[in-house]
């Protein structure tokens, strides 16, 4: 659903489990594809902090530049912490 040539922000409510507890945290994803115009990338990058300040409860940020990065959840899981044992009800191997 992400545009291949335009930037956008995604507010994602992640559900995961650590050894101690189940958690839900908001993640601000900054989608900035390589094919987006430079001017648009600059506008989105400079407005990110203002947008983030309007939403309370954002725990993490994740900048993604390609679909492959989005599909590889290892970077997102590293932002959530080393103790994650399940993500979106799926046990991690």
ZIBELCOR-V52825 format. One record per helix or strand of 3 or more residues. SS is the DSSP state (A for helix, B for strand). FROM is the first residue (numbers start at 1). TO is the last residue. If there is no record, write none. Layout:
BEGIN
SS/FROM/TO
SS/FROM/TO
END
This chain:
BEGIN
B/8/18
B/22/31
A/38/54
B/58/64
A/67/71
A/74/80
B/84/87
END
